[in-house]
């Protein structure tokens, strides 16, 4: 499901054995491909150099993560020229939010049996998942995931897939924020398949996989 254009820069950790000069050249090439792919342009040479430094830092971070889990595939995304602080606040909404008080009854849900589950499930293959959206800077992952759940419930009851509007929910909300994604299935290798709302040019055409049992 990876964008074919990502082939040159998809795997960011294959630079073992290169000296510093060759590694820098490799990073410069990847940065050039990154700017072309995501139509990135910077106002000054100083800004370009700064973003290249951030890009290299994120590549090296991905390389360290790859060593922690060699089975994972790490790719360059459209956010690779952002520092952690630049990314977290606009896209993850990590500033302190006033969270609503939830009733204790939500923690008393029954534990359902997991016996006889299919080896893998992908609701996208059943035409039960609408297209990936791009929330931009609106800080509203929760709205897109809530709409995705409503779309799924409607589909299960009517077998009619309707693309609902997250904007209508946002228009009625005065406290935007909070994290939210949509689980659409799991594969045979113990990976959850998760739909995000950062557009199809992020992750695996807007989706990513997370190993079952891992907490992020």
LOLUMBA-658351 format. One record per residue (C-alpha): residue number from 1; x, y, z. Coordinates in Angstrom, 3 decimals, m for minus. Example, Ala and Ser with C-alpha at 12.3 -4.5 7.8 and 13.67 -1.06 7.14 Angstrom:
<pt><pos>1</pos><x>12.300</x><y>m4.500</y><z>7.800</z></pt>
<pt><pos>2</pos><x>13.670</x><y>m1.060</y><z>7.140</z></pt>
% end
This chain:
<pt><pos>1</pos><x>0.000</x><y>0.000</y><z>0.000</z></pt>
<pt><pos>2</pos><x>2.977</x><y>2.353</y><z>m0.028</z></pt>
<pt><pos>3</pos><x>2.950</x><y>5.176</y><z>m2.558</z></pt>
<pt><pos>4</pos><x>5.239</x><y>4.014</y><z>m5.402</z></pt>
<pt><pos>5</pos><x>6.865</x><y>7.442</y><z>m5.392</z></pt>
<pt><pos>6</pos><x>8.241</x><y>6.651</y><z>m1.962</z></pt>
<pt><pos>7</pos><x>10.396</x><y>3.818</y><z>m3.255</z></pt>
<pt><pos>8</pos><x>13.615</x><y>5.857</y><z>m3.204</z></pt>
<pt><pos>9</pos><x>13.168</x><y>7.103</y><z>0.347</z></pt>
<pt><pos>10</pos><x>10.859</x><y>4.580</y><z>1.960</z></pt>
<pt><pos>11</pos><x>13.560</x><y>2.711</y><z>3.849</z></pt>
<pt><pos>12</pos><x>15.583</x><y>5.270</y><z>5.789</z></pt>
<pt><pos>13</pos><x>18.026</x><y>3.006</y><z>7.540</z></pt>
<pt><pos>14</pos><x>20.004</x><y>1.332</y><z>4.777</z></pt>
<pt><pos>15</pos><x>23.133</x><y>3.469</y><z>5.161</z></pt>
<pt><pos>16</pos><x>25.319</x><y>1.126</y><z>7.229</z></pt>
<pt><pos>17</pos><x>28.878</x><y>0.988</y><z>5.966</z></pt>
<pt><pos>18</pos><x>28.918</x><y>4.506</y><z>4.487</z></pt>
<pt><pos>19</pos><x>31.460</x><y>7.080</y><z>5.615</z></pt>
<pt><pos>20</pos><x>30.318</x><y>10.540</y><z>6.774</z></pt>
<pt><pos>21</pos><x>30.717</x><y>12.177</y><z>3.366</z></pt>
<pt><pos>22</pos><x>28.773</x><y>9.465</y><z>1.555</z></pt>
<pt><pos>23</pos><x>26.118</x><y>9.467</y><z>4.267</z></pt>
<pt><pos>24</pos><x>25.700</x><y>13.249</y><z>3.959</z></pt>
<pt><pos>25</pos><x>25.365</x><y>12.904</y><z>0.192</z></pt>
<pt><pos>26</pos><x>22.727</x><y>10.221</y><z>0.670</z></pt>
<pt><pos>27</pos><x>20.792</x><y>12.455</y><z>3.056</z></pt>
<pt><pos>28</pos><x>21.010</x><y>15.391</y><z>0.633</z></pt>
<pt><pos>29</pos><x>19.556</x><y>13.221</y><z>m2.130</z></pt>
<pt><pos>30</pos><x>16.760</x><y>12.026</y><z>0.140</z></pt>
<pt><pos>31</pos><x>16.011</x><y>15.619</y><z>1.173</z></pt>
<pt><pos>32</pos><x>15.826</x><y>16.654</y><z>m2.480</z></pt>
<pt><pos>33</pos><x>13.412</x><y>13.798</y><z>m3.220</z></pt>
<pt><pos>34</pos><x>11.400</x><y>14.718</y><z>m0.132</z></pt>
<pt><pos>35</pos><x>10.970</x><y>18.318</y><z>m1.306</z></pt>
<pt><pos>36</pos><x>9.892</x><y>17.222</y><z>m4.766</z></pt>
<pt><pos>37</pos><x>7.442</x><y>14.640</y><z>m3.497</z></pt>
<pt><pos>38</pos><x>5.696</x><y>16.942</y><z>m1.031</z></pt>
<pt><pos>39</pos><x>6.144</x><y>20.226</y><z>m2.931</z></pt>
<pt><pos>40</pos><x>8.263</x><y>21.732</y><z>m0.173</z></pt>
<pt><pos>41</pos><x>9.819</x><y>25.161</y><z>m0.717</z></pt>
<pt><pos>42</pos><x>11.588</x><y>27.406</y><z>1.780</z></pt>
<pt><pos>43</pos><x>11.889</x><y>31.180</y><z>1.619</z></pt>
<pt><pos>44</pos><x>15.613</x><y>31.454</y><z>2.304</z></pt>
<pt><pos>45</pos><x>18.747</x><y>29.345</y><z>2.047</z></pt>
<pt><pos>46</pos><x>19.070</x><y>29.581</y><z>5.832</z></pt>
<pt><pos>47</pos><x>15.599</x><y>28.074</y><z>6.254</z></pt>
<pt><pos>48</pos><x>16.461</x><y>25.360</y><z>3.736</z></pt>
<pt><pos>49</pos><x>19.611</x><y>24.472</y><z>5.692</z></pt>
<pt><pos>50</pos><x>17.667</x><y>24.464</y><z>8.958</z></pt>
<pt><pos>51</pos><x>15.014</x><y>22.148</y><z>7.510</z></pt>
<pt><pos>52</pos><x>17.698</x><y>19.874</y><z>6.106</z></pt>
<pt><pos>53</pos><x>19.151</x><y>19.572</y><z>9.607</z></pt>
<pt><pos>54</pos><x>15.743</x><y>18.712</y><z>11.032</z></pt>
<pt><pos>55</pos><x>15.213</x><y>16.213</y><z>8.221</z></pt>
<pt><pos>56</pos><x>18.538</x><y>14.497</y><z>8.982</z></pt>
<pt><pos>57</pos><x>17.689</x><y>14.374</y><z>12.691</z></pt>
<pt><pos>58</pos><x>14.402</x><y>12.656</y><z>11.927</z></pt>
<pt><pos>59</pos><x>16.109</x><y>10.195</y><z>9.585</z></pt>
<pt><pos>60</pos><x>18.576</x><y>9.260</y><z>12.316</z></pt>
<pt><pos>61</pos><x>15.739</x><y>8.893</y><z>14.821</z></pt>
<pt><pos>62</pos><x>13.957</x><y>6.530</y><z>12.418</z></pt>
<pt><pos>63</pos><x>17.216</x><y>4.614</y><z>12.053</z></pt>
<pt><pos>64</pos><x>17.435</x><y>4.153</y><z>15.839</z></pt>
<pt><pos>65</pos><x>13.828</x><y>2.982</y><z>15.964</z></pt>
<pt><pos>66</pos><x>14.520</x><y>0.515</y><z>13.188</z></pt>
<pt><pos>67</pos><x>17.305</x><y>m1.051</y><z>15.239</z></pt>
<pt><pos>68</pos><x>14.883</x><y>m1.473</y><z>18.148</z></pt>
<pt><pos>69</pos><x>12.460</x><y>m3.362</y><z>15.908</z></pt>
<pt><pos>70</pos><x>14.066</x><y>m4.758</y><z>12.724</z></pt>
<pt><pos>71</pos><x>10.710</x><y>m6.103</y><z>11.547</z></pt>
<pt><pos>72</pos><x>9.232</x><y>m2.606</y><z>11.193</z></pt>
<pt><pos>73</pos><x>9.393</x><y>m0.479</y><z>8.069</z></pt>
<pt><pos>74</pos><x>10.083</x><y>3.218</y><z>8.573</z></pt>
<pt><pos>75</pos><x>9.450</x><y>5.729</y><z>5.804</z></pt>
<pt><pos>76</pos><x>9.811</x><y>9.427</y><z>5.159</z></pt>
<pt><pos>77</pos><x>6.552</x><y>11.343</y><z>5.648</z></pt>
<pt><pos>78</pos><x>5.489</x><y>14.896</y><z>4.826</z></pt>
<pt><pos>79</pos><x>6.249</x><y>15.874</y><z>8.428</z></pt>
<pt><pos>80</pos><x>9.962</x><y>15.019</y><z>8.279</z></pt>
<pt><pos>81</pos><x>11.066</x><y>18.659</y><z>8.129</z></pt>
<pt><pos>82</pos><x>9.324</x><y>19.499</y><z>11.419</z></pt>
<pt><pos>83</pos><x>10.861</x><y>19.424</y><z>14.885</z></pt>
<pt><pos>84</pos><x>9.013</x><y>17.470</y><z>17.604</z></pt>
<pt><pos>85</pos><x>7.547</x><y>20.657</y><z>19.093</z></pt>
<pt><pos>86</pos><x>6.455</x><y>21.927</y><z>15.667</z></pt>
<pt><pos>87</pos><x>4.715</x><y>18.624</y><z>14.991</z></pt>
<pt><pos>88</pos><x>3.177</x><y>17.830</y><z>18.370</z></pt>
<pt><pos>89</pos><x>1.118</x><y>20.942</y><z>19.030</z></pt>
<pt><pos>90</pos><x>m0.487</x><y>21.469</y><z>15.583</z></pt>
<pt><pos>91</pos><x>m1.007</x><y>17.799</y><z>14.714</z></pt>
<pt><pos>92</pos><x>m1.119</x><y>15.820</y><z>17.982</z></pt>
<pt><pos>93</pos><x>m2.648</x><y>18.550</y><z>20.171</z></pt>
<pt><pos>94</pos><x>m0.392</x><y>17.706</y><z>23.122</z></pt>
<pt><pos>95</pos><x>m1.019</x><y>20.907</y><z>25.051</z></pt>
<pt><pos>96</pos><x>m3.055</x><y>20.487</y><z>28.226</z></pt>
<pt><pos>97</pos><x>m6.773</x><y>20.075</y><z>27.542</z></pt>
<pt><pos>98</pos><x>m9.754</x><y>20.086</y><z>29.829</z></pt>
<pt><pos>99</pos><x>m11.033</x><y>16.560</y><z>29.581</z></pt>
<pt><pos>100</pos><x>m14.664</x><y>15.698</y><z>30.329</z></pt>
<pt><pos>101</pos><x>m15.457</x><y>13.585</y><z>33.364</z></pt>
<pt><pos>102</pos><x>m16.567</x><y>10.126</y><z>32.324</z></pt>
<pt><pos>103</pos><x>m18.831</x><y>7.841</y><z>34.377</z></pt>
<pt><pos>104</pos><x>m17.172</x><y>4.921</y><z>36.141</z></pt>
<pt><pos>105</pos><x>m19.510</x><y>2.564</y><z>34.314</z></pt>
<pt><pos>106</pos><x>m17.407</x><y>2.832</y><z>31.150</z></pt>
<pt><pos>107</pos><x>m14.759</x><y>0.681</y><z>32.858</z></pt>
<pt><pos>108</pos><x>m17.249</x><y>m2.116</y><z>33.561</z></pt>
<pt><pos>109</pos><x>m17.749</x><y>m3.291</y><z>30.003</z></pt>
<pt><pos>110</pos><x>m17.858</x><y>m7.105</y><z>29.704</z></pt>
<pt><pos>111</pos><x>m14.800</x><y>m8.918</y><z>28.392</z></pt>
<pt><pos>112</pos><x>m15.817</x><y>m10.559</y><z>25.149</z></pt>
<pt><pos>113</pos><x>m14.532</x><y>m13.934</y><z>24.006</z></pt>
<pt><pos>114</pos><x>m11.776</x><y>m13.905</y><z>21.411</z></pt>
<pt><pos>115</pos><x>m12.145</x><y>m17.569</y><z>20.530</z></pt>
<pt><pos>116</pos><x>m12.751</x><y>m18.489</y><z>16.903</z></pt>
<pt><pos>117</pos><x>m11.836</x><y>m15.067</y><z>15.544</z></pt>
<pt><pos>118</pos><x>m10.768</x><y>m14.952</y><z>11.890</z></pt>
<pt><pos>119</pos><x>m7.015</x><y>m14.940</y><z>11.297</z></pt>
<pt><pos>120</pos><x>m7.223</x><y>m11.506</y><z>9.733</z></pt>
<pt><pos>121</pos><x>m9.858</x><y>m8.832</y><z>9.136</z></pt>
<pt><pos>122</pos><x>m9.809</x><y>m5.798</y><z>6.875</z></pt>
<pt><pos>123</pos><x>m13.033</x><y>m3.813</y><z>6.648</z></pt>
<pt><pos>124</pos><x>m11.620</x><y>m1.878</y><z>3.679</z></pt>
<pt><pos>125</pos><x>m11.935</x><y>m5.069</y><z>1.619</z></pt>
<pt><pos>126</pos><x>m15.639</x><y>m5.185</y><z>2.508</z></pt>
<pt><pos>127</pos><x>m16.171</x><y>m1.627</y><z>1.176</z></pt>
<pt><pos>128</pos><x>m17.031</x><y>m0.527</y><z>4.716</z></pt>
<pt><pos>129</pos><x>m14.469</x><y>2.281</y><z>5.083</z></pt>
<pt><pos>130</pos><x>m14.648</x><y>5.690</y><z>3.418</z></pt>
<pt><pos>131</pos><x>m11.676</x><y>7.465</y><z>1.897</z></pt>
<pt><pos>132</pos><x>m8.824</x><y>8.870</y><z>3.986</z></pt>
<pt><pos>133</pos><x>m9.248</x><y>12.560</y><z>4.799</z></pt>
<pt><pos>134</pos><x>m6.662</x><y>15.235</y><z>5.540</z></pt>
<pt><pos>135</pos><x>m7.472</x><y>17.304</y><z>8.620</z></pt>
<pt><pos>136</pos><x>m4.606</x><y>19.722</y><z>7.992</z></pt>
<pt><pos>137</pos><x>m4.022</x><y>21.916</y><z>11.056</z></pt>
<pt><pos>138</pos><x>m7.519</x><y>21.737</y><z>12.509</z></pt>
<pt><pos>139</pos><x>m6.425</x><y>19.529</y><z>15.465</z></pt>
<pt><pos>140</pos><x>m9.471</x><y>17.309</y><z>15.216</z></pt>
<pt><pos>141</pos><x>m8.489</x><y>13.661</y><z>14.856</z></pt>
<pt><pos>142</pos><x>m11.270</x><y>12.834</y><z>17.295</z></pt>
<pt><pos>143</pos><x>m13.928</x><y>14.190</y><z>14.911</z></pt>
<pt><pos>144</pos><x>m12.670</x><y>12.122</y><z>11.984</z></pt>
<pt><pos>145</pos><x>m12.506</x><y>8.928</y><z>14.046</z></pt>
<pt><pos>146</pos><x>m15.981</x><y>9.575</y><z>15.525</z></pt>
<pt><pos>147</pos><x>m17.402</x><y>10.065</y><z>12.031</z></pt>
<pt><pos>148</pos><x>m15.635</x><y>6.882</y><z>10.909</z></pt>
<pt><pos>149</pos><x>m17.372</x><y>4.922</y><z>13.674</z></pt>
<pt><pos>150</pos><x>m20.768</x><y>6.336</y><z>12.695</z></pt>
<pt><pos>151</pos><x>m20.115</x><y>5.452</y><z>9.065</z></pt>
<pt><pos>152</pos><x>m19.232</x><y>1.889</y><z>10.093</z></pt>
<pt><pos>153</pos><x>m22.339</x><y>1.456</y><z>12.273</z></pt>
<pt><pos>154</pos><x>m24.540</x><y>2.791</y><z>9.479</z></pt>
<pt><pos>155</pos><x>m22.901</x><y>0.405</y><z>7.018</z></pt>
<pt><pos>156</pos><x>m23.353</x><y>m2.623</y><z>9.284</z></pt>
<pt><pos>157</pos><x>m27.051</x><y>m1.883</y><z>9.635</z></pt>
<pt><pos>158</pos><x>m27.850</x><y>m0.873</y><z>6.075</z></pt>
<pt><pos>159</pos><x>m24.920</x><y>m2.097</y><z>3.894</z></pt>
<pt><pos>160</pos><x>m24.858</x><y>1.456</y><z>2.548</z></pt>
<pt><pos>161</pos><x>m21.546</x><y>3.303</y><z>2.925</z></pt>
<pt><pos>162</pos><x>m22.158</x><y>7.018</y><z>3.427</z></pt>
<pt><pos>163</pos><x>m19.310</x><y>9.536</y><z>3.601</z></pt>
<pt><pos>164</pos><x>m20.289</x><y>11.720</y><z>6.569</z></pt>
<pt><pos>165</pos><x>m18.981</x><y>15.214</y><z>7.342</z></pt>
<pt><pos>166</pos><x>m16.496</x><y>15.787</y><z>10.163</z></pt>
<pt><pos>167</pos><x>m16.898</x><y>19.518</y><z>9.562</z></pt>
<pt><pos>168</pos><x>m20.477</x><y>19.466</y><z>10.865</z></pt>
<pt><pos>169</pos><x>m19.222</x><y>18.078</y><z>14.174</z></pt>
<pt><pos>170</pos><x>m16.443</x><y>20.644</y><z>14.346</z></pt>
<pt><pos>171</pos><x>m18.874</x><y>23.487</y><z>13.706</z></pt>
<pt><pos>172</pos><x>m20.693</x><y>22.537</y><z>16.911</z></pt>
<pt><pos>173</pos><x>m17.578</x><y>22.100</y><z>19.040</z></pt>
<pt><pos>174</pos><x>m15.940</x><y>24.769</y><z>21.201</z></pt>
<pt><pos>175</pos><x>m13.123</x><y>22.672</y><z>22.651</z></pt>
<pt><pos>176</pos><x>m11.258</x><y>21.102</y><z>19.747</z></pt>
<pt><pos>177</pos><x>m8.428</x><y>18.761</y><z>20.458</z></pt>
<pt><pos>178</pos><x>m7.687</x><y>15.254</y><z>21.753</z></pt>
<pt><pos>179</pos><x>m6.228</x><y>12.305</y><z>19.854</z></pt>
<pt><pos>180</pos><x>m8.396</x><y>9.906</y><z>17.751</z></pt>
<pt><pos>181</pos><x>m7.891</x><y>7.253</y><z>15.006</z></pt>
<pt><pos>182</pos><x>m9.947</x><y>4.467</y><z>13.515</z></pt>
<pt><pos>183</pos><x>m9.151</x><y>0.770</y><z>13.771</z></pt>
<pt><pos>184</pos><x>m10.198</x><y>m0.921</y><z>10.515</z></pt>
<pt><pos>185</pos><x>m8.768</x><y>m4.404</y><z>10.944</z></pt>
<pt><pos>186</pos><x>m5.794</x><y>m6.600</y><z>11.757</z></pt>
<pt><pos>187</pos><x>m3.475</x><y>m8.805</y><z>9.740</z></pt>
<pt><pos>188</pos><x>m2.109</x><y>m12.305</y><z>10.248</z></pt>
<pt><pos>189</pos><x>1.141</x><y>m10.947</y><z>11.740</z></pt>
<pt><pos>190</pos><x>m0.416</x><y>m9.424</y><z>14.865</z></pt>
<pt><pos>191</pos><x>m0.613</x><y>m5.894</y><z>13.465</z></pt>
<pt><pos>192</pos><x>m3.583</x><y>m3.582</y><z>13.866</z></pt>
<pt><pos>193</pos><x>m4.493</x><y>m1.611</y><z>10.742</z></pt>
<pt><pos>194</pos><x>m5.338</x><y>1.984</y><z>11.653</z></pt>
<pt><pos>195</pos><x>m6.838</x><y>4.798</y><z>9.588</z></pt>
<pt><pos>196</pos><x>m5.441</x><y>8.263</y><z>10.214</z></pt>
<pt><pos>197</pos><x>m6.590</x><y>11.683</y><z>8.962</z></pt>
<pt><pos>198</pos><x>m3.356</x><y>13.147</y><z>7.573</z></pt>
<pt><pos>199</pos><x>m4.080</x><y>12.473</y><z>3.916</z></pt>
<pt><pos>200</pos><x>m3.143</x><y>9.639</y><z>1.589</z></pt>
<pt><pos>201</pos><x>0.442</x><y>10.868</y><z>1.190</z></pt>
<pt><pos>202</pos><x>1.200</x><y>9.858</y><z>4.777</z></pt>
<pt><pos>203</pos><x>2.007</x><y>6.327</y><z>5.959</z></pt>
<pt><pos>204</pos><x>0.580</x><y>3.499</y><z>3.877</z></pt>
<pt><pos>205</pos><x>m1.721</x><y>5.685</y><z>1.784</z></pt>
<pt><pos>206</pos><x>m3.138</x><y>7.222</y><z>4.951</z></pt>
<pt><pos>207</pos><x>m3.031</x><y>4.079</y><z>7.113</z></pt>
<pt><pos>208</pos><x>m0.422</x><y>2.584</y><z>9.404</z></pt>
<pt><pos>209</pos><x>0.076</x><y>m0.676</y><z>11.244</z></pt>
<pt><pos>210</pos><x>0.715</x><y>m1.145</y><z>14.956</z></pt>
<pt><pos>211</pos><x>1.837</x><y>m4.372</y><z>16.588</z></pt>
<pt><pos>212</pos><x>m0.835</x><y>m5.814</y><z>18.896</z></pt>
<pt><pos>213</pos><x>m0.040</x><y>m5.472</y><z>22.586</z></pt>
<pt><pos>214</pos><x>2.216</x><y>m2.423</y><z>22.196</z></pt>
<pt><pos>215</pos><x>1.287</x><y>0.787</y><z>23.978</z></pt>
<pt><pos>216</pos><x>2.227</x><y>4.095</y><z>22.336</z></pt>
% end
